């Protein structure tokens, strides 16, 4: 029963995506799940399960307005070396699914 429900749900989602593309002429926004897959592909499989995604860019990052409307991926530090409280984020455009920022989180 559950498999049947999932197949029906996948069909409905695929149909909605198709209708949106026909109506608007452009792909729909990138979902959180798609952004996660993009981040894993970009950073590597070893990061699976370690990333945190949000839609709110850090408050004290340079050119923050450009990152509004993007998925923000917090990347944990790897290894024993301290980064002095500065972390790393990558931002993925919701419109195009491209990495638009990869760098410091501004110390947040």
C-alpha positions in Angstrom: 0.0 0.0 0.0 2.8 2.4 0.9 4.7 1.8 -2.4 1.5 2.5 -4.3 1.0 5.8 -2.4 4.6 6.8 -3.2 4.3 6.1 -6.9 1.0 8.0 -7.0 2.7 10.9 -5.1 5.7 10.9 -7.5 3.3 10.9 -10.5 1.4 13.9 -9.0 4.6 15.8 -8.3 5.9 15.1 -11.8 2.7 16.3 -13.4 2.7 19.5 -11.3 6.3 20.2 -12.4 5.3 19.7 -16.0 2.3 22.0 -15.7 4.4 24.7 -14.0 7.0 24.5 -16.8 4.4 24.8 -19.5 2.7 27.7 -17.7 5.7 29.8 -16.7 8.2 28.7 -19.3 10.9 28.2 -16.7 11.8 25.5 -14.2 10.2 25.7 -10.8 12.3 26.8 -7.8 14.9 24.4 -6.4 13.5 22.5 -3.4 15.3 21.8 -0.1 15.9 18.2 -1.1 17.3 19.2 -4.5 19.6 21.7 -2.8 20.8 19.0 -0.5 21.7 16.8 -3.4 23.5 19.6 -5.2 25.5 20.3 -2.0 26.5 16.7 -1.6 27.5 16.5 -5.3 29.6 19.7 -4.8 31.2 18.8 -1.5 31.4 15.0 -1.8 29.7 12.0 -0.3 31.6 12.1 2.9 29.4 15.1 3.9 26.1 13.2 3.7 24.2 13.6 6.9 26.5 16.3 8.2 25.1 19.4 6.4 22.5 21.8 7.8 20.3 23.7 5.3 18.3 26.8 5.9 16.9 29.7 3.9 18.3 32.5 6.0 21.8 33.8 5.2 24.0 34.9 8.1 23.3 38.4 9.3 26.9 39.7 9.1 28.0 38.4 5.7 29.1 40.8 3.0 26.5 41.4 0.3 23.8 39.5 2.2 21.0 40.9 0.0 22.4 39.0 -3.0 21.9 35.7 -1.1 18.3 36.2 -0.2 16.2 33.6 -2.0 19.0 31.1 -1.8 19.4 27.9 0.2 22.2 28.2 2.7 24.2 25.1 3.5 26.3 25.2 6.7 29.4 23.1 6.2 31.0 21.6 9.3 34.7 22.0 9.8 36.7 18.9 9.0 39.7 17.8 11.0 41.3 18.9 14.2 42.4 22.4 13.0 40.3 25.2 14.4 39.2 27.9 12.0 39.0 30.5 14.8 35.2 30.6 15.0 34.7 31.2 11.3 32.7 28.6 9.6 31.9 27.9 5.9 28.7 28.1 4.0 27.7 27.6 0.5 24.6 29.2 -1.0 22.6 27.6 -3.8 20.3 29.7 -6.0 16.7 28.6 -5.8 16.0 29.7 -9.3 18.9 28.1 -11.1 20.3 25.5 -8.7 23.8 26.9 -9.0 26.3 27.6 -6.3 26.3 31.4 -5.9 28.5 31.6 -2.8 31.2 29.4 -1.2 33.1 31.0 1.7 33.1 32.3 5.2 29.9 32.6 7.3 31.1 35.8 8.7 31.9 34.4 12.1 28.3 33.2 12.9 
